Each structure stands twice: as structure tokens, then as C-alpha cells.
Amino acid sequence: MDDIPLSFVTNHHVPSSSDDVITSGAGGVAVMMPSSPIREPSTSLLVPDPFLLSSFTTTALFNHSNKLDQDLSKPTPISSTPLQSNGRHTPLRFVFSGYSLWLELKQKHIDKDGRGDLDRVMTDAADQFQLGGVIPSPHVTALYGITAVGDEGEVRRIFREDVWRVLRETAEERRRKNGGAVGNESTDQIWPDLDATGIIVDVEFDGVNGGTMDMAWAEVSFDTSPDHESLIDALYNLFHGRTGRGTDSSLVSVDKKKEEHPPRTNPWVPHLSLCYDNPEGLGTSFSRSSIEDFMSTKCPTLEKAIDTNSDARVKFSRAVSGISLWNTAGTMSDWKCLDRIEF
């Protein structure tokens, strides 16, 4: 099967403990999980306080309040960011790995070129903040960094045959459990809707307090649920709980697989990344306040995510319209879509 052309980064960012959560309100891929059960999107300014990459999840870089206060008072100026000759920031340097499963959200206001509201958000964010690259497709990462399966052909086969089968079986099981009748939209869904809870703007550094990426990012954060967790478990087990071929073509045992890729123990941390930058990009021009301004002027369909006037935890919901397989090895410009299943 030929590579699917890009029509338009993985999963990260969550606090590693309750002490790391900045409350009142990573970037998918979900094989690495946060140690905190719930990530609370913040409605205060988030400054270099990165998180450990989970499935695109992260661990707080600075845990002490005095350090946080210091960073709040002295944000990194955007002028310190290396610029290209065209005035844009240099492309994201971080090198990603493996294959990833991305959930694709239902888009609104499709234009004459076939681009929806989320497609435009990715491009507009990169232009607004003069970033060195656009996230190639709006997504919520289900699994990131899949390396436990042999070659690309096997990954494609599992995706096309096993992933679709597991998604259908899980949906049927969910329908029976919830007592839903066939034809009921809420119980017939392949993937339950995602509930937005706020935004996060943050940074992490590879090797610092468990951080595994060098990047700054902005995201819309979503809740998980028991139904979502069942789906992520099923997908994870497809790629990490099976026998396979090692580099020497010898059969790898199930026990060996479990040793290298233990069962999931932490919850999924779903989010829609709006943009990525190198860590030094976070500052006066790329900050929580600037992202809020951007969302209020350029993202009318996502604007409720920054609503602080409501006590409601869920700001809005968005349906999932499909799942795609990506080769996310290399830098962001290297990513390739290999296959896609529409729901």
C-alpha cells in the first residue's frame, strides 16, 4: 500500500504527581503513561513546568513553588529563539520514534478545499507564532512510539485487520453492557466522544525530572473514561501483548514481550495539540495568554476550552471520526500517514 499523502506529533504532557498539577482547569501517542491519574488543565499561566511524555504525556520539570514564581516573573523572551531567514522559528529539533495511532476528530465548517476547522487551526497557529513547522494533521494520539512489532508491513497488517476488528468488538461489547439498542448513536459509536476540559501551554526537557522530549506546546485537553480506557487497553495489547519477530528473526516469546512492554498501569491522557515549538520558544509571544488570544480570535469552535466563567468541567465535546496509522520516526517533517480507517 502506498503512503497516503498528507492532507493538512504524538502524545505527551501530564503531571507526574498530584503536586505537579496546576489546577482550575505531553504532546498522541499513549504508550508512555503519566503517573498521575488525572491531568487538570490549568487556567493560570503555565511556564516552563514540563511533564513526562505519556502516550504524548509529560512530568513536571520544576516542582518547587519558588522556582515556578521565578519562571513566572522571568519568561524566556521569544527573541532568544533562533530564527530562519524568513523570520520563522527553526523547525522542531526533537527526533521522535516508532509508529503511532492517531484519532481523527470530526471537523466542522469544511471549506471548498476540503479543509475543516481543525486543519485551519494547525496552519493558523504556526503562522500566528511564526513556527518552523505545522502539525501535519490534527489528532489525538491513542498510542505513540510503537516499536514492538517487526517491519512496516506487519504494522500495516495489524492496523488494517486487527485494529478495525478490535474496535468493532469493543463497541459491540460496550453496547451490550450499556443496554443500548442497535441504531442508538450514543451506543453504536466506534469511539465515544471526547470531552474538552481546558487548555495547557507548557514546555519539557528531555532527561529532566523524567522528561522525554525537548519541546514547548499548546493543547486542548480532554477527559478519559472507563470506555476510553478499555479501547486504549485493547489497542495497546494488540501491539505490545503479542508474539513477534526479533531483529535476528527468532520468535520473541510472550513473556519477553511483557518484560519489555509491561501492561498499562496509568490512564490515557487525550489531547489535541495546536502547535509545537522548541523549548526556547515559550515566552512572551508564545504563552498561555497569547494562546488564549489566538483561540478567541481564530478558533471559534474551540474557544469554549478557555471559558473560565463556567464551573462546568466539560467545556465541549467532539466526535471521533476515524483512526490513522503514522510512521512518526524522525522529526515532525518526516512523519508519514500509512493508512486510515474512517468510522
C-alpha positions as CSV (number, residue, x, y, z in Angstrom):
1,M,0.0,0.0,0.0
2,D,1.4,3.4,-1.0
3,D,1.8,6.1,1.6
4,I,-1.2,8.3,2.0
5,P,-0.3,11.9,1.1
6,L,-0.6,14.4,4.0
7,S,-3.8,16.4,3.7
8,F,-3.0,19.0,6.0
9,V,3.0,14.8,16.8
10,T,2.3,12.4,19.1
11,N,1.1,12.1,22.7
12,H,2.7,13.8,25.6
13,H,2.3,16.2,28.6
14,V,0.9,15.3,32.0
15,P,2.0,16.0,35.6
16,S,3.8,13.1,37.2
17,S,2.1,13.5,40.6
18,S,-0.6,15.4,42.3
19,D,1.9,18.0,43.4
20,D,2.7,18.8,39.8
21,V,-0.9,19.6,38.8
22,I,-1.7,23.3,38.4
23,T,-5.4,23.3,38.7
24,S,-8.6,25.3,37.7
25,G,-9.0,24.0,34.5
26,A,2.8,16.0,26.6
27,G,2.4,16.0,23.1
28,G,-0.6,11.0,20.7
29,V,0.7,8.9,21.3
30,A,-0.2,6.8,24.5
31,V,2.2,4.0,25.3
32,M,4.0,6.0,27.9
33,M,1.7,6.9,30.7
34,P,1.6,9.6,33.4
35,S,1.8,8.5,37.0
36,S,-1.0,10.9,37.9
37,P,-4.5,9.5,37.3
38,I,-6.0,12.8,36.1
39,R,-4.4,15.8,34.5
40,E,-6.2,19.0,35.3
41,P,-5.8,21.7,32.5
42,S,-4.7,24.9,34.1
43,T,-6.4,28.3,33.8
44,S,-3.3,30.1,35.1
45,L,-0.2,30.9,33.1
46,L,1.9,27.7,32.5
47,V,5.5,28.4,32.2
48,P,8.5,26.0,31.9
49,D,7.0,23.4,34.2
50,P,7.2,20.4,31.8
51,F,5.7,17.0,32.1
52,L,6.8,13.4,31.4
53,L,5.8,12.1,28.0
54,S,3.0,9.6,28.3
55,S,1.2,8.5,25.3
56,F,2.1,12.5,24.1
57,T,2.4,12.9,28.2
58,T,4.9,14.7,30.5
59,T,6.4,15.1,34.0
60,A,6.7,18.5,35.7
61,L,10.1,20.0,35.2
62,F,10.1,22.3,38.2
63,N,8.2,21.1,41.3
64,H,9.0,23.9,43.7
65,S,6.7,26.9,44.0
66,N,9.7,29.3,44.4
67,K,11.0,28.1,41.1
68,L,7.6,28.4,39.5
69,D,7.4,32.0,40.8
70,Q,10.8,32.8,39.4
71,D,9.8,31.5,36.0
72,L,6.6,33.4,36.0
73,S,8.4,36.7,36.6
74,K,11.1,36.0,34.0
75,P,9.6,34.3,31.0
76,T,12.0,33.3,28.2
77,P,11.8,36.1,25.6
78,I,10.8,34.9,22.2
79,S,13.7,36.9,20.7
80,S,16.1,34.3,22.1
81,T,14.6,31.7,19.7
82,P,16.8,31.0,16.7
83,L,15.2,32.3,13.6
84,Q,15.4,31.3,9.9
85,S,16.0,33.8,7.2
86,N,12.2,34.0,6.6
87,G,11.8,35.2,10.2
88,R,10.2,31.9,11.4
89,H,11.5,29.9,14.3
90,T,13.8,27.0,13.4
91,P,11.9,23.7,12.9
92,L,11.3,21.5,15.9
93,R,14.5,19.6,16.6
94,F,13.2,16.7,18.6
95,V,13.6,13.3,17.0
96,F,10.5,11.1,17.6
97,S,10.3,7.3,17.3
98,G,8.2,4.4,16.1
99,Y,4.7,4.2,14.7
100,S,1.7,5.9,16.2
101,L,-2.1,5.6,16.2
102,W,-3.9,8.9,15.9
103,L,-7.6,9.5,16.5
104,E,-9.1,12.0,14.0
105,L,-11.8,14.3,15.3
106,K,-14.9,15.2,13.3
107,Q,-14.3,18.6,11.7
108,K,-16.7,21.5,11.2
109,H,-17.1,24.2,8.6
110,I,-15.4,22.3,5.7
111,D,-14.2,24.8,3.1
112,K,-14.1,24.4,-0.7
113,D,-10.6,22.9,-0.4
114,G,-11.9,20.2,1.9
115,R,-10.2,21.6,5.0
116,G,-12.1,21.8,8.3
117,D,-11.9,24.0,11.3
118,L,-9.1,21.9,13.0
119,D,-7.0,21.8,9.8
120,R,-7.1,25.6,9.7
121,V,-6.2,25.8,13.4
122,M,-2.9,23.9,12.8
123,T,-1.9,26.2,10.0
124,D,-3.1,29.4,11.7
125,A,-1.2,28.6,14.9
126,A,2.0,28.0,13.0
127,D,1.6,31.3,11.2
128,Q,0.5,33.3,14.2
129,F,3.5,32.3,16.2
130,Q,6.0,32.1,13.3
131,L,6.7,28.5,14.0
132,G,9.1,26.4,11.9
133,G,6.5,23.7,11.1
134,V,2.8,22.8,11.1
135,I,1.5,19.7,12.8
136,P,0.7,17.6,9.7
137,S,-2.8,16.5,10.8
138,P,-5.0,17.5,13.8
139,H,-5.1,14.4,16.0
140,V,-5.5,12.9,19.5
141,T,-2.8,10.3,20.0
142,A,-4.0,6.9,21.1
143,L,-0.6,5.1,21.0
144,Y,2.8,6.6,20.4
145,G,6.2,5.1,19.7
146,I,5.2,1.6,18.7
147,T,8.4,-0.4,18.1
148,A,7.4,-3.9,19.4
149,V,6.2,-5.1,16.0
150,G,8.6,-6.3,13.3
151,D,8.5,-4.4,10.0
152,E,6.2,-1.8,8.4
153,G,4.3,-4.4,6.5
154,E,3.3,-6.2,9.8
155,V,2.3,-2.9,11.4
156,R,0.1,-2.1,8.4
157,R,-1.5,-5.5,8.5
158,I,-2.2,-5.3,12.2
159,F,-3.8,-1.9,11.7
160,R,-5.9,-2.8,8.7
161,E,-7.1,-6.2,10.1
162,D,-6.8,-6.4,13.9
163,V,-7.3,-2.8,14.9
164,W,-10.6,-2.5,13.0
165,R,-11.7,-5.9,14.3
166,V,-10.9,-4.9,18.0
167,L,-12.6,-1.5,17.6
168,R,-15.8,-3.2,16.3
169,E,-15.8,-5.9,19.0
170,T,-15.2,-3.4,21.8
171,A,-18.1,-1.2,20.5
172,E,-20.4,-4.2,20.5
173,E,-19.4,-5.2,24.0
174,R,-20.0,-1.6,25.2
175,R,-23.4,-1.6,23.5
176,R,-24.4,-4.8,25.3
177,K,-23.1,-3.6,28.6
178,N,-24.9,-0.3,28.4
179,G,-28.1,-1.9,27.2
180,G,-28.2,0.1,24.1
181,A,-30.2,-0.9,21.0
182,V,-28.8,-1.1,17.6
183,G,-29.3,2.3,15.9
184,N,-28.7,4.3,19.1
185,E,-26.0,6.8,18.2
186,S,-24.6,7.0,21.7
187,T,-24.1,3.2,22.0
188,D,-23.2,2.5,18.3
189,Q,-20.2,4.7,18.3
190,I,-16.9,3.1,17.5
191,W,-15.1,5.6,19.7
192,P,-17.0,7.6,22.4
193,D,-16.9,11.4,22.1
194,L,-14.1,13.3,23.7
195,D,-15.0,15.9,26.4
196,A,-12.7,19.0,26.4
197,T,-11.7,20.3,29.9
198,G,-9.4,23.2,29.2
199,I,-6.0,24.1,27.7
200,I,-2.4,23.6,28.6
201,V,0.6,25.6,27.4
202,D,3.9,24.2,28.6
203,V,7.4,23.0,28.0
204,E,9.5,20.0,28.9
205,F,13.2,19.0,28.5
206,D,14.5,15.5,27.7
207,G,16.2,13.9,30.7
208,V,15.0,16.5,33.3
209,N,12.7,15.0,36.0
210,G,11.7,12.2,33.7
211,G,11.0,14.4,30.7
212,T,11.5,12.6,27.4
213,M,11.1,15.4,24.9
214,D,12.5,18.8,24.2
215,M,9.6,20.9,23.2
216,A,7.1,23.6,24.0
217,W,3.4,23.1,23.1
218,A,-0.2,24.2,23.3
219,E,-3.1,21.8,23.6
220,V,-6.8,21.4,24.2
221,S,-7.1,18.7,26.9
222,F,-9.8,16.0,27.1
223,D,-11.1,13.7,29.7
224,T,-10.7,9.9,29.7
225,S,-13.4,7.4,30.8
226,P,-13.7,3.7,31.5
227,D,-14.9,3.1,27.9
228,H,-11.9,5.0,26.6
229,E,-9.5,3.1,28.8
230,S,-10.9,-0.2,27.5
231,L,-10.2,0.9,24.0
232,I,-6.7,2.0,24.7
233,D,-6.0,-1.2,26.5
234,A,-7.2,-3.2,23.6
235,L,-5.1,-1.3,21.1
236,Y,-2.0,-1.4,23.4
237,N,-2.3,-5.2,23.8
238,L,-2.5,-5.6,20.0
239,F,0.9,-4.1,19.6
240,H,2.6,-5.0,22.9
241,G,1.0,-8.2,24.1
242,R,1.7,-10.5,21.2
243,T,4.5,-12.6,19.9
244,G,6.6,-11.2,17.1
245,R,9.9,-11.4,15.3
246,G,13.1,-10.1,16.9
247,T,15.9,-8.4,14.9
248,D,17.6,-11.8,14.4
249,S,14.3,-13.2,13.0
250,S,13.9,-15.6,16.0
251,L,10.5,-15.8,17.6
252,V,10.1,-13.5,20.6
253,S,8.1,-15.1,23.5
254,V,5.1,-13.5,25.0
255,D,6.9,-13.4,28.4
256,K,9.7,-11.5,26.8
257,K,7.3,-9.1,25.2
258,K,5.6,-8.4,28.6
259,E,9.0,-7.9,30.2
260,E,9.9,-5.2,27.5
261,H,6.4,-3.7,27.3
262,P,4.5,-4.2,30.6
263,P,0.8,-3.8,30.8
264,R,-0.6,-0.3,31.0
265,T,-0.9,0.9,34.6
266,N,-1.8,4.6,34.1
267,P,-4.7,6.3,32.4
268,W,-4.8,7.7,28.9
269,V,-4.2,11.5,28.6
270,P,-6.0,12.6,25.5
271,H,-5.3,16.0,24.0
272,L,-5.4,17.9,20.7
273,S,-2.0,19.7,20.2
274,L,-2.4,23.0,18.4
275,C,1.3,23.6,17.8
276,Y,4.8,22.6,18.8
277,D,8.0,24.7,19.2
278,N,11.5,24.2,20.5
279,P,11.7,24.8,24.3
280,E,13.2,28.2,24.0
281,G,10.1,29.3,22.1
282,L,7.9,29.5,25.2
283,G,7.9,33.1,26.3
284,T,6.2,36.4,25.9
285,S,4.9,35.8,22.4
286,F,4.2,32.1,22.8
287,S,2.5,31.8,26.2
288,R,-0.8,30.9,27.7
289,S,-2.2,34.5,27.3
290,S,-1.2,34.6,23.6
291,I,-2.7,31.2,23.0
292,E,-5.9,32.3,24.7
293,D,-6.0,35.4,22.4
294,F,-5.3,33.2,19.4
295,M,-8.2,30.8,20.3
296,S,-10.6,33.7,21.0
297,T,-9.9,35.2,17.6
298,K,-9.0,32.3,15.3
299,C,-10.6,29.2,16.8
300,P,-14.4,29.9,17.4
301,T,-15.2,26.2,17.5
302,L,-12.6,25.6,20.3
303,E,-13.0,28.8,22.2
304,K,-15.1,27.3,24.9
305,A,-12.0,25.4,26.1
306,I,-10.7,28.7,27.6
307,D,-14.0,29.6,29.3
308,T,-13.4,30.5,32.9
309,N,-16.8,31.8,33.6
310,S,-18.4,28.4,33.8
311,D,-18.0,25.9,36.7
312,A,-18.6,23.1,34.3
313,R,-15.7,20.7,34.0
314,V,-16.6,19.8,30.4
315,K,-16.3,22.7,28.1
316,F,-17.5,21.0,24.9
317,S,-17.5,17.6,23.2
318,R,-16.1,16.5,19.9
319,A,-16.9,13.2,18.0
320,V,-14.1,10.9,16.7
321,S,-14.4,10.3,13.0
322,G,-11.6,7.8,12.4
323,I,-8.2,6.4,13.3
324,S,-5.0,6.6,11.3
325,L,-1.6,4.9,11.4
326,W,1.5,7.1,11.2
327,N,5.2,6.5,10.9
328,T,6.4,9.0,13.5
329,A,10.1,8.2,13.4
330,G,12.3,11.2,12.9
331,T,11.5,14.9,13.1
332,M,8.0,16.2,12.6
333,S,8.7,16.9,8.9
334,D,9.5,13.1,8.4
335,W,6.1,11.9,9.6
336,K,4.0,9.9,7.1
337,C,0.4,8.7,7.1
338,L,0.4,5.0,6.2
339,D,-3.3,4.1,6.5
340,R,-6.6,5.4,7.7
341,I,-9.9,3.9,8.8
342,E,-13.0,6.2,8.8
343,F,-15.8,5.4,11.3
